[in-house]
Amino acid sequence: MAGAAEQRRLAAVVESWLGRPVLVIGDAMLDEWRFADSDRLCREAPAPVLTLRRRIAAAGGAANTAVNLAALGGRAALVAPIGADVAGDELHDCLDRAGVWDRTVSQPGRPTPVKRRLLAADQILLREDSGEPDGFPADAVARLLTALACATEELRAAADGAAPTLVVCDYGLGALNAPVRDWLVRNRDRFATVALDAHDLADWRGLAPTVVTPSFAEATRLLARTAGPASGLHLDSSEQAAPEPPDLAIGVAPGPAGEPTTAEEQGRPAAIRTGVTVPVGTGTAGGPDRVVLAESQLATLRERTGADVVAVTLDTEGAVVGGADGAPSRSRTTPVPASHAVGAGDAYLAAMTLALAADAPLSTAAQLAQLAATITVSGTGTCVCQRDSLLAALSAEEETPPDGAVVDPGQLAVLVDEARRAGRSVVFTNGCFDVLHRGHVRYLEQARQQGDLLVVAVNSDSSVRRLKGPDRPVNPVEDRVAVLAALGCVDHVVVFEEDSPTALIETVRPDVYVKGGDYPSELVPEAPLVRRLGGEVRTLGYVPDRSTSAIIERIRAQTAGEVLGRAPLPTESVNRGPFLTGKRP
């Protein structure tokens, strides 16, 4: 977790948005979860026989965004069309229980969209979608616009005249048709902060939102649809063999109506060019390829959407966020089963919106948004982040290991997992660190700058002897780790017995693996493993003329001179001696 001062600062932002008025408009739906047991196959077909045990109904889509806003402490009002049916009644109940101001518009004859999921052993076996509407008659649109105008003034009055925040959730179910979009664009100045989550961002260019939160597939689709002939955004020639519909032409299937698309569900572009070829989806879970592409296109996405802030969500890989300053930031998360992540994007959107509405810095808003999404995915069901849970996650104290920063591999795994849940990136490096010198310190300081948490793995005494010879190490491992742990740039120190840190790398799964040297990262032996795990490899140069071997030889030379009763050898002769092999600790 973050330090105490940082925790207090983040908690203060959460406190500051308490009661902030937020109007949500968009496509609302009901999420239905049916949990079953199965212990045999049926005779009629190779299918499991299910025994239903319980059923849960929850708000979905725009309704779940409103529920998350209310749960986090905002004053949320929802304007959305809902059918006059049983599913609509259940959705009203969900909103009432969550404390959302229910300003939905009932439309007889219009079914309420429902997503029914059937699970056994925490595995989704089947999803049934129903209630997709055909459109809105003119009188229904008029009632929706009236409800929108009234809710806006109601929230303004509740906030003593302050402009409310607006959240738009457009999942393609028709609630946000042209007349509604036109009203929102014309009345943009009635809202302070505007957040937009939309299947098709191209429809909303005139809104000038504060923040947009597209999935990777949605961002890619926007870039492809709005690319001009000189934009440099096009498919690799190998992908242009056959004409296809617009979405399929970029390797992304059209998203199902009523839900945000994700790269995992809809596929990833095979080879998109933005001036140069950037292969996407060739690494583990898309790995660094999607991150590189998202970071490279943040400025273009801001220009195409008119947004101040763009947060490209990367499902299991966190998010890439960029604002007007042009400096992208990356937040990370811990992968979970898909059944645990339904609605996590709504929690992310809600926390991001509230933080920006409270004038928090973008980096703070991104960190809180990722944390809100991460702490909601511990179990199956539609994700809702409670304000108390977010504050508890911010104030939770880490279990202090027995020797402070010195940990064993098991403790390290827990600490790294906690760091990732807080949206922090992990940097990993390793070495003998026998005689700590200025070069080491500078190297470790530079390594710490590559991320949020630095883990240093240290070779055991027996491992050093195998690598360096029988006269090493000079300092036992207890002394070496104690000195490293005392450095302010080092967060955790762990000892490994093997000659290679590969087992620890598999445990830590570092976001950045750092080694010292002037050689390219491709020559680092651990590089293939790190990249397979989704990390990056970076090499940092050493401080010139600083080497453990040189220091040890200088000490030996001086000692030999004193024993023989003559002046110690000059440093220059040692530096040119046979003991310098070019190896670094």
N, C-alpha and C positions, 0 to 999 in steps of 0.2 A: 504494500500500500504506500501511498504518498506519506511524506513526513507530517508531523503534527501541525505545523504552520500551514502547510498546503491543505490538509484536511479541514482546518478551520476556515480557510478562505473559500473552499468549495462549498462547505456547509452554509456559509454566510450567503452565498448565491441562492442556494435552495430556500433558505429562509426568506430572502428578499422577494421571491416570486409568489409568496403565499397570498392567495386571494386575487391574483392578477386576472382580469377578465379576458376570456378567449372565446371567440366565435368559431365554431367548426361547421363547415358546409361541405356536403359531398355525398358519396355513395355509401349508405349505411346498409348493414346486413346482419344476419344472425348466424353465429357459429354454434353448431350443435356437435357435441362429442358423445359418442356412444362407446362404452367400455364393455368388452366381452371376454369370456374365458373360452378356451378351446383345448380339448384333449384328444380329439379324434377327427378322422376324415369321414365325410358322408359317403354313402354307398353309391349315390347317383353320379358323382363326379369327383375328381381329385381336388376337393375343396374342404376347408375346415368347417366343422360344425361349431357354431358360436352360441354361447349362452349369455345373453345380455345381463349385465350386473348393475350398471348405473348410467345415467344420462345427465349431461351438463349443457346448459344453454348460456351463451355469452355474447356480448356485443362484438361485432366485427366491422372491419373496414373503417369508415369515418366515425362510426359509433364507438369503436374501440379506441380510436385516437382521442375522442372526447372523454372516454372513461379514464384513460391514462392521464390526461391533463387534470381531471378532477382528483384522481388518486395522488398525483404529485403536489397538489395544493393549489392548483389554479381554479378559477371560477369559470367553468366550461358550459357553454350553451351549444346545442346541436340543432342545426336546421338541415333537414333531409326529408325526402319523400319516403313514406313507409306504407306498405299495404295494410288494408283493413282486414287482417286475417289473424290466425292463431300465432303465427311467427311474429307478426307485428306486435301483438299483445305481449309476447315474451320479451321482445326487444325493448318495449316501453318499460317493463319491469326491471330489466338490466340497467337501463339508464337511471331509473328512480333509485335503485339500490346503490348506485355509484355516486349519487349526488349531482348528476348532470342535469342542467336545465333543459328539459325536453321541449324543444320548439319544433318538433318534427311535424310534417304535414301528412295527414292521412289521405290516401287516395283509394277509394273503393274500386275494386276491379283490377287493381295493380298488385301483383304478388310481392311480398317481402322477399328479397334474395336470401337464400339459406345455403350454407355450406355444411353438409353433414359428413362427419368423419367417423368411421367404424374402426376400432382398435382392438387388438388382442396382444397381450404381453408388451404393451407400450409401443407396438408397431402399427402404423396406419395400414389397414388392409384395403380400404375402399373410401373414396370420397365422392359424394353425390352432390351436385350443384343444381339448385332449382330456383325458380322465381325470377329469371332474367326478363326484365320488362321490354316492351316493344316501343315505348316512347311515352310522351306526355301530351295530353290535350292542352289547349290554350288556357282553360280555366285552372288547371293544375299548376301550370307555370306561373300564372298570376298569383295564386295563393302562396306559392313558394317564394316569389319575390316579395310579397307582403310580409311573410314570416321573416325573411332575411332582413328587411328594413327595420321591422319592429324589434327583432333580437339585437340588432346593432345599437339602437337607441336605448334599449333596456340595459345592456351591458355598460354603455357610456354613463347612464344615470347611476348605476350601481358603483361606478368608479369615480363619482363626483366630477363628471365631465371629461375625464381622461379618455383618449382614444383607445378602444380595445384592440386586441391582437386578433388576426384572422388566420385560420388554417384551412386550406383547400385540399380536399382529398378526392381526386378525380380518377376513378378506377374503371371508367368506361361503361357504367351502367345507365348513363343518361341523365342523372340528376343535374349535371352541370352542362346543360345544353347551351346553345348560342345566346339566347336571351339572358340566362343567368351569368354566363361569362361576361357579356357586355355590361351588365349591371355592376359586377365586381370591378371591372376595369374602370368604368366611369366613376365609381365611388371609392377608388383606391385611397384617396386622401382622408377617408373617414377612419382608416386603420393605421396604427403605428407600425407594428411588425406584421409582416405577411409571410407565411410559410406555405409552400406548395409541394404536394406529393401527387404526381400525375403520371398516368400511363404515357400520354402523348404530350410532352412539354411544349411542342411546337404550337399547340392551340392557345398557349398562355403567354406568348411573348409580350403582349401589351400590359400585363399585370404589374410588371416591375417588382417581383417578390423580393423580400429580404433574404430568404433562403429557399433553395430547392434541394430535395433529397432523392435524386433518381437512383435506382439500382444500376448496376453496371450495364445490363441489357438495355434499360431505358435510355441511359446516357448515350450508348453506342447508337441506338436507333435514331435519337435526335441528331447526332452528328451526321449520320448517313443521309437522313431526310433533308437536312438543311445545307448540305455541302454543295458549294458552287463548283464550277469546272476548274477554278484556280485554287480550290481549298487544299488540295493535296490529300483529301480523305477519299480513298477508294479501295476496292478490294484488290488483293493480289491477283495477277492474271490467271492463276490456277483456279480461282474461285468464280470466274466469269463465263464458264463454259455454257451454261444453260440459263435462259431467262427465268426468273422466279418472281413471286410477289415481293414487294419492297422489303418486308421484314426478313423473309427467307434469303433474300439476296445478300444480306450481311451475316448470314449464318445464325440468325436468331429467330426462332419461331414466334408467331404472334402470341402475346400473352392472353390467357383466358380472361374474359371480362370479369371485373369485380375484385381483382387482387393485383397487387404490385408484382411485376415479373421479377424473377431472380435468375442469375446466370446458371445456377445449378438446375433450375426447372426448365429453362427455355433454351439451354445450350449457349455456347460462346462463339463469337466471331473467330473464324479460323485464321485469317491473316489480314488485318486491317493496316492500311498505310496512312500515316499522317506525315507526309513528306518522305519518310523512310519506312521500310517494312518493320512492323512490330508484331511478332508472333504472339498470339494470345491463347492461353489455355494449354500451353505445352508443358508446363511444370506441374508440380503437385498442387491439386486443387486450383489451378490457374496461377498460383504462387505469385512471384514477383512480376510476371508478365502483365497481369491485369493492373497491378499497382502502378507500374511504369506508364501504361497507357492512360490510366485515369489521371495521374499527376500531370502528364504532358498535355492533357486536354482541358484542364481546369479553367484556364483563361478563356478558351473557346466556348466552353459550356456557359461560363458567366456571360459572355457576349451574346450567345444564342438565346439564353433564357432571360436576360436582363436582370439577373439576380445579383445581389451583393455577395452572397455566399453560396457555394456549391458543395454539397456533401454527397459524394458517390459511395453508396453502400455496397460492400463486397461480401455480403452474407457471412460465411464462416471466416473471412479474412478481415473483418472490421470495416473501416471506412477510410476514404481519402477526402480531406476537407481543404478548401482553399477560399480565401477572401480577396479583398481589394489589394492587400499588400503583396499578392503574388506568391507567397511562401506556402507551399502545401504542407499539411501535417497529416500524420497517419495514426489512426487508433486501431487497436487490435482486440481480438476476442478469442475465447476458447471454443473450438468446434463442439457442437452438441447434436444429438439426433434431430432430424427435421421436425418431428412431432413436438419437440420442446420449443421451437423457435417461431411458431405461428403467432403473429402479432408483435414480435420483438421490434420490427420496424416502426410500429405505432408508438412504442415506448421511446424509441430513439427520437422520432419526430417530435413527440410531446416535450421531452426534456430539452432538446435543442431549441425549440421554439420559446419555451419559458425562459431559458437562460439568455437568449438573445434579446427577448423582450425586457429582461431585467438589466440590460446593458452590460452583460458579462462579456469579457474578451472572447474572441472566437475560439482560442485554444481551450479556454475553460468550458465553453458551451459544448465543444466536441468531446471533451473528456467526460463531462456529466452525461451527455447523450449516450456515449458508448457504455458507460457504467450502468445507466438505467436499463439499456437493452440487455446487458450481460447478466444482471442479477435476476432477470425475469425468466430465464430459460432453464431453471433447475428441474422443472417437471413438465408433464404433458398438459396441454390446455392453451387457451388464448392468453397471451402474455399481458400482464398489467403490472406496472411498477408502482408500488406504494411509496409515498413520501417518507414514511418511517423506515422502510427498508433501505431507501437510498441514503438517508442520514446515518443509519446503522452501518452501512457498508463504508461510509466515509470516516466514521469514528472508530471502527473496529481496530483494535490494537493487534499487531502481529505477535504471534507467539515468539518470544525472544529465545533464540537458540542458546545452549549452555555457554558458548564462548563468544557471544555477540555475533559478529559478522562471519565467524568460522562455523561452517555447517557441514553435515554429512550429506551424501547424495539424496537420501530420503527427505531430509529437511529442505534441501534445495528444491526438490520437485514441488513441494507444497508452497514454498515462497514464490517460485516462478509462476505457479498457477494463480496465486493471489494477485501478483503483479499484472498478469494478463487480464484478469477480471476487472482490474482498475483501469484498463486501457493503456498500460505502460509497455514499452518495447524493451526487449532483453538483449544485451550485448554480452558476448562470451569470448574470452581469450584464455590462453594457457601457456605455461612455461615453467622453467625450473626456478627462476628468480632467486638464485643462490646468494649473490652479494648485491643487494639492492642499491642501484646508483641512479644518477640523474637521468640517464637515458630511459631506465625503467619508469621512473615517475612521470616523465614527459609522455612516454608512450601510453601509460595507463590513463593519464588525463585526457589524451586525445581519444582513446578508446571509449571513455565515459561519454564523450561528446557525441558519439554515434547513436545514442539511445537514452532510455530513461533509467536503466538498471544495469550495472556492470558486475558480471560474475567472472572471477578469476580462478581457474583450475591450476593446481600446483602439483608437479610431479613429486611422488614420495621419495624418500632417501634411496630406496632400492632401485626405483626407476631412474633416478639421476645417475646412480653408479653404472647402470647398464648403458646409459646414453653418453655419459661424460668420462667415465673411467673410474678406477678404484679410489682415487684421491678426491673425489667429489661426492657429495656436496661439502662445501666448507662449513656451511651453517645447517644444522638439522632442521627438519621440516617444521617442528614446533616454532622455531625462531622465525623461519621464513614466512609462515602464514600469519604470525603475530604482527610482523612489520607491515605486511600487505594489508591486513585488516585495519591497521591504524591510519591508512591513507583515506582522506576524505572522498576521493573519487571512486573508491572500491566499495561496493555494496555487500558482496558475499564472496567468501573464499572457501574452496573445497579442494580436498586432496584426492588424487587418484593414483592407484598402484600400477596401472598398465603403462606401457610405453606410449600409447596413443589415447587421446581423450574421447574416442568415438562413442563409448558407452555413455559418457556424460552428455555429449552433444545430442544423442538420441533422447536422453531424459529432459534436457533443457529446451531442445528445439529452438535455438537462438534465432532472433530476428536478424541479428548481425553477428557474424563471426569475424574477429579481428586477429590478424597476425602481423608481426613486424618483419620488415625486410624491403628490399628494393625490387623484388621479383613480382611478376603479375600474379593476380589472385588465382589464375588457372593452374599455377604450379603448387598451390597449397594442397597437401595430400588430403585434407579433410573437406576440401571444397565440394566434391560431388555429393557427399553425404549431406552437407549443410543445405545445398541447393535442393536436393531431393526432399528435404524436410520443409522447404518453403522459405529458407533464409537467404541472406546475402553474405558475400565474402568480401572483405576489404583488407588491404595491406597498408600499413602505416610505416613511414620511414623512421629509422632510429636517429637519435642525436649523434652527430659525427664524433668519432674518437671516444666513444663510451662503450665499454665492453667488459663483461664480467671476467673473461679470460685475461684481458690486459691488466685489469686491476689486481687479480690474484698473482699474476706473474710479476707485477711491479712490487708487490709486498714480498714475494719470495726473493726477488733480486735484492731488495733493500735488506732483508733479514740475512741473506747470505753475505752481503758486504759487511754487515756489522759483526758477524761471527768471525770472518777472516781478518778483521781489523782494518778494512779499507773502506773508502767512501762508496756509498751505494751507486750502482750503475745509473747513468742518466736515463730519464724517461724515454728519450728518443731511441736509445739502443734497445729498450724493452719493446717498444712499439714496432721495431723492425725485426724482432726476434722470431724464432720458429714457432713460438707458442700461439701466435695469432693465425688462426686458420680461416678466418672469415665467418666462423660460426657465431651465432648469437644465442643467448640463453632463452 
